[in-house]
């Protein structure tokens, strides 16, 4: 009896101490704090363990460092562009972008996101087309290939990519592959070993070193490929057969990915190098060959990163700024729509102000709780006048926002708390009416393959669905 009383008292003390830490020391978002306090209250022992794994914040020190970054002149360029914006003498190739100079300023100041205007951008929404283009570019590489994905599988697509990477490594091309340990947990060790034996350098981000990985909740969700410092890929597609539409569960996979040429590739390269140097003991040192870009077009681009290691939620702040700048319409596509109150309020205000807010989400879950929370969050905006569309032609995984046919964002960040605060993400913010128009056209084509969720239909949902939504909404801050 004495031992049981001691253990019970210890659990109570630990719970109180952890609760105090959550409220007073870690300064979490109030909704997240309440969610974790409820977990500790109702499941004290398991809740304590769950918090250590999923709730413990990452170290406040910056985990991405590169001593040679200063040689790129990043800070100098950022300060120069900030001064040009303050003096209103920054020239925009597309004059319509002048009204978004404050968005450019925000992302420059918030994330050192250099603004470049010499880029050519291609859009891919089909997995077969995206990977066919990628493989063709990989086959032409003659200096280096830097590839990073959240999910890599050793299936048919994975093997096809491996063949190309091994061939290029045998030709003397420096090939580096970085994957997220949690996202790629099903990746076979034999696959990684085969790549390494062929001379491909492979690293995992936040790999498990103990039985319990205390960083498992912080995932590198970025998807990047840089080839010879000249061509860059960024977007939502991972490496797996399901992304080619070969999954019976998901069917056709609708995503958005970009192929970029121009100065913006330098920012993609720096992002990869920072991530690689965090994960690997074999750091990439500065070399001009990694930044061998050339003028390729006239599209304005800022590459913006965010993650739990930084003070500001850079991509989310960019989203909010875009939403508040809208005068005509906002088109959003996302598989997970669980915005925090700041984003939800911005969308609600826009809709109430007469802005045409259209949100498109998938018709099936790949994560049940996330899906029901998405449905609940979407339904809440119907009363403000937003329109919600359910994509029916397979699975929608695109992460895109288009505003007024002028500016857009495409990348890896979903409209959810996980992407804003827990994942390491990267997005391309695009300043070009032609690119925005192409994304609008794709959105309108997707509407033809969707059904609209009206307020009347939403109010008719069953008690079972309402219950699932309620539970999912309560735990959404920690999903």
C-alpha positions as CSV (number, residue, x, y, z in Angstrom):
1,X,0.0,0.0,0.0
2,X,2.9,2.3,0.8
3,X,4.5,1.7,-2.6
4,X,1.3,2.4,-4.4
5,X,0.7,5.6,-2.5
6,X,4.2,6.7,-3.2
7,X,3.8,6.0,-7.0
8,X,0.5,7.7,-7.1
9,X,2.0,10.7,-5.3
10,X,4.9,10.8,-7.7
11,X,2.6,10.7,-10.7
12,X,0.6,13.6,-9.3
13,X,3.7,15.6,-8.6
14,X,5.1,14.9,-12.1
15,X,1.8,15.9,-13.7
16,X,1.6,19.1,-11.7
17,X,5.3,19.9,-12.6
18,X,4.7,19.2,-16.2
19,X,1.5,21.3,-16.2
20,X,3.3,24.2,-14.7
21,X,6.0,23.8,-17.3
22,X,3.4,23.8,-20.1
23,X,1.6,26.9,-18.8
24,X,4.4,29.1,-17.4
25,X,7.7,28.0,-18.9
26,X,7.1,26.8,-22.5
27,X,4.7,29.5,-23.4
28,X,2.7,27.3,-25.8
29,X,-0.3,28.5,-27.7
30,X,-3.3,28.6,-25.2
31,X,-5.3,26.0,-27.2
32,X,-2.4,23.7,-27.4
33,X,-1.7,24.1,-23.7
34,X,-5.3,23.3,-22.7
35,X,-5.2,20.2,-25.0
36,X,-2.1,18.9,-23.3
37,X,-3.4,19.7,-19.8
38,X,-6.6,17.7,-20.6
39,X,-4.4,14.8,-21.8
40,X,-2.4,14.9,-18.5
41,X,-5.6,15.1,-16.5
42,X,-7.5,12.2,-18.0
43,X,-4.6,9.8,-18.8
44,X,-1.8,10.9,-16.3
45,X,0.7,8.1,-16.9
46,X,0.3,7.6,-20.6
47,X,-0.3,11.3,-21.0
48,X,3.1,12.1,-19.4
49,X,4.8,9.7,-21.8
50,X,2.9,11.0,-24.8
51,X,4.0,14.6,-23.9
52,X,7.6,13.6,-23.7
53,X,7.4,12.1,-27.2
54,X,5.0,14.5,-29.0
55,X,4.7,17.6,-26.9
56,X,8.2,18.5,-25.7
57,X,9.4,21.6,-27.6
58,X,12.5,21.4,-29.7
59,X,15.6,23.2,-28.4
60,X,15.4,27.0,-28.8
61,X,18.8,27.1,-30.3
62,X,18.9,27.2,-34.1
63,X,19.6,23.8,-35.4
64,X,20.4,24.9,-38.9
65,X,23.8,26.7,-39.2
66,X,26.2,27.2,-42.0
67,X,29.3,29.2,-41.3
68,X,29.9,29.9,-45.0
69,X,26.3,31.3,-45.6
70,X,27.6,34.8,-45.1
71,X,29.8,34.4,-48.2
72,X,26.6,34.2,-50.3
73,X,25.8,37.7,-49.3
74,X,22.4,36.7,-48.0
75,X,22.2,39.3,-45.3
76,X,23.7,42.0,-47.5
77,X,21.1,41.3,-50.2
78,X,18.3,41.2,-47.7
79,X,19.2,44.5,-46.2
80,X,19.6,46.1,-49.7
81,X,16.2,44.9,-50.8
82,X,14.6,46.1,-47.5
83,X,16.0,49.5,-48.1
84,X,14.8,49.6,-51.7
85,X,11.3,48.7,-50.5
86,X,11.4,51.3,-47.8
87,X,12.5,53.9,-50.4
88,X,9.9,52.6,-52.9
89,X,12.4,52.2,-55.6
90,X,12.4,48.4,-56.0
91,X,11.4,47.7,-59.7
92,X,8.9,44.9,-60.3
93,X,9.0,43.1,-63.6
94,X,5.2,42.7,-63.3
95,X,3.8,46.1,-62.4
96,X,0.8,44.5,-60.8
97,X,3.1,43.2,-58.0
98,X,3.8,46.7,-56.7
99,X,0.8,46.5,-54.4
100,X,2.3,43.4,-52.7
101,X,5.6,45.0,-51.8
102,X,4.6,44.8,-48.1
103,X,4.3,41.0,-48.5
104,X,7.8,40.9,-50.0
105,X,9.1,43.1,-47.2
106,X,7.5,40.8,-44.5
107,X,9.1,37.7,-45.9
108,X,12.4,39.4,-46.3
109,X,12.4,40.6,-42.8
110,X,10.9,37.5,-41.3
111,X,12.9,34.8,-43.1
112,X,15.7,36.4,-45.1
113,X,13.7,35.3,-48.1
114,X,15.5,37.0,-51.0
115,X,13.2,38.3,-53.8
116,X,14.3,37.3,-57.3
117,X,12.7,38.1,-60.6
118,X,14.6,36.1,-63.2
119,X,12.9,32.8,-62.8
120,X,11.1,30.4,-65.1
121,X,8.5,28.3,-63.4
122,X,6.7,25.2,-64.6
123,X,3.7,23.7,-62.8
124,X,3.0,20.0,-62.4
125,X,-0.2,18.6,-61.0
126,X,0.2,15.0,-62.2
127,X,2.6,12.6,-60.6
128,X,3.6,10.8,-63.8
129,X,4.4,14.1,-65.5
130,X,6.3,15.5,-62.6
131,X,8.5,12.4,-62.1
132,X,9.1,12.0,-65.8
133,X,10.4,15.6,-66.0
134,X,12.5,15.1,-62.8
135,X,14.1,11.9,-64.1
136,X,14.9,13.5,-67.4
137,X,16.6,16.3,-65.5
138,X,18.5,13.9,-63.2
139,X,19.8,12.0,-66.2
140,X,21.4,15.2,-67.6
141,X,23.1,16.1,-64.3
142,X,26.9,16.4,-64.6
143,X,28.0,17.9,-61.3
144,X,25.6,17.3,-58.4
145,X,22.2,16.1,-57.4
146,X,20.7,17.1,-54.0
147,X,17.4,15.4,-53.3
148,X,15.2,15.7,-50.2
149,X,11.8,14.1,-49.5
150,X,9.6,13.6,-46.4
151,X,8.5,10.2,-47.7
152,X,10.7,7.8,-49.7
153,X,9.6,4.3,-50.5
154,X,11.5,1.4,-52.0
155,X,8.6,0.6,-54.3
156,X,8.6,0.7,-58.1
157,X,9.0,4.5,-58.3
158,X,11.7,4.4,-55.6
159,X,13.6,1.7,-57.4
160,X,13.4,3.7,-60.7
161,X,14.8,6.8,-59.0
162,X,17.5,4.6,-57.4
163,X,18.7,3.3,-60.7
164,X,19.1,6.9,-62.0
165,X,20.9,8.1,-58.9
166,X,23.3,5.1,-58.8
167,X,24.1,5.6,-62.5
168,X,24.9,9.3,-62.0
169,X,27.0,8.4,-58.9
170,X,29.0,5.9,-61.0
171,X,29.6,8.7,-63.5
172,X,31.2,10.8,-60.9
173,X,28.2,13.1,-60.0
174,X,27.9,14.0,-56.3
175,X,24.6,12.6,-55.3
176,X,23.1,13.3,-51.9
177,X,19.7,12.0,-50.6
178,X,18.0,13.3,-47.4
179,X,14.8,11.8,-46.1
180,X,12.8,12.2,-42.9
181,X,13.2,9.3,-40.6
182,X,9.5,9.3,-39.4
183,X,8.0,10.0,-42.8
184,X,10.1,7.3,-44.5
185,X,9.8,4.7,-41.7
186,X,8.8,2.0,-44.2
187,X,11.9,2.6,-46.3
188,X,13.8,-0.7,-46.5
189,X,17.4,-0.7,-45.1
190,X,18.5,-2.7,-48.1
191,X,17.4,0.2,-50.3
192,X,19.5,2.7,-48.4
193,X,22.4,0.2,-48.3
194,X,22.2,-0.2,-52.0
195,X,22.4,3.5,-52.6
196,X,25.3,3.9,-50.2
197,X,27.3,1.0,-51.7
198,X,27.0,2.7,-55.1
199,X,28.5,6.0,-53.8
200,X,25.3,7.9,-53.1
201,X,25.4,9.9,-49.9
202,X,22.3,9.2,-47.8
203,X,21.1,10.7,-44.5
204,X,18.0,10.6,-42.3
205,X,16.6,13.7,-40.6
206,X,16.2,13.2,-36.8
207,X,16.8,9.5,-36.9
208,X,15.8,7.3,-34.0
209,X,18.8,6.7,-31.7
210,X,17.0,5.3,-28.7
211,X,13.9,3.1,-28.2
212,X,11.9,6.3,-28.0
213,X,12.7,9.1,-30.4
214,X,12.0,12.3,-28.5
215,X,12.1,14.3,-31.7
216,X,9.6,12.1,-33.5
217,X,7.0,14.9,-33.5
218,X,9.2,17.3,-35.4
219,X,9.4,16.2,-39.0
220,X,11.1,17.5,-42.0
221,X,8.2,17.8,-44.4
222,X,10.2,19.5,-47.2
223,X,10.4,18.1,-50.7
224,X,13.3,19.6,-52.7
225,X,15.6,18.6,-55.6
226,X,18.4,20.7,-56.9
227,X,20.3,19.6,-60.0
228,X,23.7,21.2,-60.8
229,X,22.6,24.4,-59.0
230,X,20.5,25.3,-62.1
231,X,17.2,23.4,-61.7
232,X,15.1,23.2,-58.6
233,X,11.9,21.2,-57.7
234,X,9.6,22.1,-54.8
235,X,6.1,21.1,-54.0
236,X,3.9,18.4,-52.5
237,X,4.8,15.1,-54.3
238,X,6.8,12.5,-52.3
239,X,8.5,9.4,-53.7
240,X,6.0,6.5,-53.8
241,X,3.8,4.6,-56.2
242,X,0.7,6.2,-54.6
243,X,1.9,9.6,-55.9
244,X,1.5,8.2,-59.4
245,X,-2.1,7.3,-58.7
246,X,-1.4,3.6,-58.2
247,X,-3.0,3.2,-54.8
248,X,-6.4,1.5,-54.6
249,X,-7.2,3.4,-51.5
250,X,-6.5,6.9,-52.8
251,X,-6.9,6.5,-56.6
252,X,-5.7,9.4,-58.7
253,X,-3.3,11.6,-56.8
254,X,-3.8,15.4,-57.4
255,X,-0.9,17.5,-56.2
256,X,1.1,20.6,-57.1
257,X,4.8,20.8,-57.7
258,X,7.0,23.4,-59.3
259,X,10.1,23.2,-61.5
260,X,12.2,26.3,-61.1
261,X,15.1,27.8,-63.0
262,X,16.7,31.1,-62.1
263,X,18.1,32.8,-59.0
264,X,15.4,31.3,-56.7
265,X,17.3,27.9,-57.1
266,X,20.0,29.4,-55.0
267,X,17.6,29.7,-52.1
268,X,16.5,26.1,-52.6
269,X,20.1,25.1,-52.6
270,X,20.8,26.9,-49.4
271,X,17.8,25.3,-47.8
272,X,19.0,21.8,-48.7
273,X,22.5,22.5,-47.5
274,X,21.3,23.7,-44.2
275,X,19.1,20.6,-43.7
276,X,21.9,18.3,-44.9
277,X,24.5,19.7,-42.6
278,X,22.1,19.3,-39.7
279,X,21.6,15.6,-40.5
280,X,25.1,14.6,-41.7
281,X,28.5,14.6,-40.1
282,X,29.9,15.2,-43.6
283,X,29.0,18.9,-44.1
284,X,28.7,20.5,-47.4
285,X,31.2,23.3,-47.6
286,X,30.7,26.4,-49.7
287,X,31.5,26.0,-53.4
288,X,30.6,28.3,-56.3
289,X,29.4,25.3,-58.3
290,X,26.4,24.9,-56.0
291,X,25.2,28.4,-57.1
292,X,25.7,28.2,-60.8
293,X,22.3,29.7,-61.7
294,X,21.5,31.8,-64.8
295,X,18.7,34.1,-65.8
296,X,15.8,32.0,-67.1
297,X,12.6,34.1,-67.0
298,X,10.8,37.0,-65.3
299,X,8.8,35.4,-62.6
300,X,9.1,36.9,-59.1
301,X,9.8,34.2,-56.4
302,X,10.6,34.1,-52.7
303,X,11.5,30.8,-51.1
304,X,10.2,30.8,-47.5
305,X,11.1,28.2,-44.8
306,X,9.5,27.7,-41.4
307,X,9.9,25.3,-38.5
308,X,9.7,24.7,-34.8
309,X,13.3,26.0,-34.4
310,X,12.3,29.6,-35.3
311,X,10.5,32.3,-33.3
312,X,8.1,33.3,-36.1
313,X,5.7,31.2,-38.1
314,X,7.0,32.5,-41.4
315,X,4.8,30.6,-43.9
316,X,1.7,31.1,-41.8
317,X,2.4,34.8,-41.6
318,X,2.8,34.9,-45.4
319,X,-0.6,33.1,-45.8
320,X,-2.3,35.6,-43.5
321,X,-0.8,38.6,-45.4
322,X,-1.9,37.2,-48.7
323,X,-5.5,36.6,-47.3
324,X,-5.7,40.1,-45.9
325,X,-4.5,41.6,-49.3
326,X,-7.3,39.9,-51.2
327,X,-9.9,42.2,-52.9
328,X,-11.6,39.8,-55.3
329,X,-10.9,36.1,-54.4
330,X,-8.9,33.6,-52.5
331,X,-8.6,30.0,-53.8
332,X,-7.1,27.4,-51.4
333,X,-6.4,23.8,-51.9
334,X,-5.1,21.7,-49.0
335,X,-5.5,18.1,-47.8
336,X,-5.6,19.2,-44.2
337,X,-7.5,22.3,-43.2
338,X,-7.1,22.9,-39.5
339,X,-6.2,26.6,-39.2
340,X,-5.5,28.2,-35.9
341,X,-7.7,31.2,-34.9
342,X,-5.5,33.8,-36.6
343,X,-5.9,32.2,-40.1
344,X,-9.5,31.3,-39.5
345,X,-10.3,34.9,-38.5
346,X,-8.4,36.2,-41.6
347,X,-10.5,34.0,-43.9
348,X,-13.7,34.8,-42.0
349,X,-13.0,38.6,-42.3
350,X,-12.2,38.3,-46.0
351,X,-15.4,36.3,-46.7
352,X,-17.5,38.8,-44.7
353,X,-15.9,41.6,-46.6
354,X,-17.2,40.3,-49.9
355,X,-14.1,38.5,-51.0
356,X,-14.8,35.2,-52.8
357,X,-13.3,32.5,-50.6
358,X,-13.1,29.1,-52.0
359,X,-11.6,26.1,-50.1
360,X,-11.0,22.7,-51.7
361,X,-10.3,19.6,-49.5
362,X,-10.2,15.9,-50.3
363,X,-13.2,13.5,-50.1
364,X,-11.3,10.8,-48.1
365,X,-9.0,10.7,-45.1
366,X,-5.4,9.5,-45.1
367,X,-5.4,10.4,-41.4
368,X,-8.9,10.0,-39.9
369,X,-8.7,12.5,-37.0
370,X,-7.1,15.1,-39.3
371,X,-9.9,14.6,-41.9
372,X,-12.7,15.1,-39.4
373,X,-11.0,18.2,-38.0
374,X,-10.7,19.4,-41.6
375,X,-14.4,18.9,-42.2
376,X,-15.2,20.7,-39.0
377,X,-13.0,23.7,-39.7
378,X,-14.3,24.0,-43.3
379,X,-17.9,23.9,-42.0
380,X,-17.3,26.7,-39.6
381,X,-16.4,29.1,-42.5
382,X,-19.6,28.4,-44.4
383,X,-21.6,30.7,-42.2
384,X,-19.3,33.6,-43.1
385,X,-19.9,33.0,-46.8
386,X,-16.9,30.9,-47.8
387,X,-17.5,28.1,-50.3
388,X,-16.2,24.6,-49.7
389,X,-15.6,22.0,-52.4
390,X,-14.9,18.3,-51.9
391,X,-12.5,16.9,-54.5
392,X,-13.9,13.7,-55.9
393,X,-11.4,12.6,-58.5
394,X,-9.0,10.7,-56.2
395,X,-7.0,12.3,-53.4
396,X,-6.2,16.0,-53.2
397,X,-2.7,16.7,-51.7
398,X,-1.9,20.1,-53.2
399,X,-0.9,23.0,-50.9
400,X,-1.7,26.1,-53.0
401,X,-3.2,29.6,-52.4
402,X,-4.0,32.0,-55.2
403,X,-5.1,35.6,-54.5
404,X,-6.8,37.8,-57.1
405,X,-5.0,36.1,-60.0
406,X,-1.8,37.9,-59.1
407,X,0.1,36.2,-56.3
408,X,0.3,32.6,-55.2
409,X,2.0,30.2,-52.8
410,X,2.9,26.6,-53.6
411,X,4.9,24.3,-51.4
412,X,4.8,21.8,-48.6
413,X,2.9,23.6,-45.9
414,X,-0.7,22.6,-45.2
415,X,-3.3,24.9,-43.6
416,X,-2.9,23.3,-40.2
417,X,-1.2,23.7,-36.9
418,X,1.3,20.9,-37.6
419,X,2.6,22.7,-40.7
420,X,2.7,26.0,-38.9
421,X,4.4,25.0,-35.7
422,X,5.7,21.4,-35.7
423,X,7.0,20.6,-39.2
424,X,10.0,21.9,-41.1
425,X,8.4,23.3,-44.3
426,X,9.3,25.3,-47.4
427,X,7.1,27.2,-49.8
428,X,7.6,29.2,-53.0
429,X,5.7,32.6,-52.9
430,X,5.1,33.6,-56.5
431,X,4.6,37.1,-57.9
432,X,3.4,36.7,-61.4
433,X,-0.1,37.1,-63.0
434,X,0.6,34.4,-65.6
435,X,1.6,31.8,-63.1
436,X,-1.3,32.8,-60.8
437,X,-3.7,32.5,-63.8
438,X,-2.5,29.0,-64.6
439,X,-3.1,28.0,-61.0
440,X,-6.6,29.5,-61.1
441,X,-7.4,27.6,-64.3
442,X,-6.3,24.3,-62.6
443,X,-8.5,25.2,-59.6
444,X,-11.5,25.8,-61.8
445,X,-10.9,22.5,-63.6
446,X,-10.8,20.8,-60.2
447,X,-14.1,22.4,-59.2
448,X,-15.7,20.4,-62.1
449,X,-14.5,17.3,-60.4
450,X,-15.8,18.3,-57.0
451,X,-19.0,18.5,-55.1
452,X,-19.9,21.6,-53.1
453,X,-20.5,21.3,-49.4
454,X,-23.3,23.8,-48.7
455,X,-24.5,25.0,-45.3
456,X,-27.6,23.0,-45.7
457,X,-25.8,19.7,-46.4
458,X,-23.3,20.4,-43.6
459,X,-26.1,20.8,-41.1
460,X,-27.6,17.5,-42.2
461,X,-24.5,15.4,-41.2
462,X,-25.2,12.5,-38.9
463,X,-24.7,12.4,-35.1
464,X,-21.7,10.0,-35.7
465,X,-20.0,12.5,-37.9
466,X,-20.7,15.4,-35.4
467,X,-19.2,13.3,-32.6
468,X,-16.0,12.5,-34.7
469,X,-15.7,16.2,-35.5
470,X,-16.1,17.3,-31.9
471,X,-13.4,14.9,-30.7
472,X,-11.0,15.8,-33.6
473,X,-11.6,19.5,-33.0
474,X,-10.6,19.1,-29.3
475,X,-7.3,17.4,-30.1
476,X,-6.6,19.4,-33.3
477,X,-3.9,21.5,-31.6
478,X,-1.8,18.4,-31.0
479,X,-2.5,16.5,-34.2
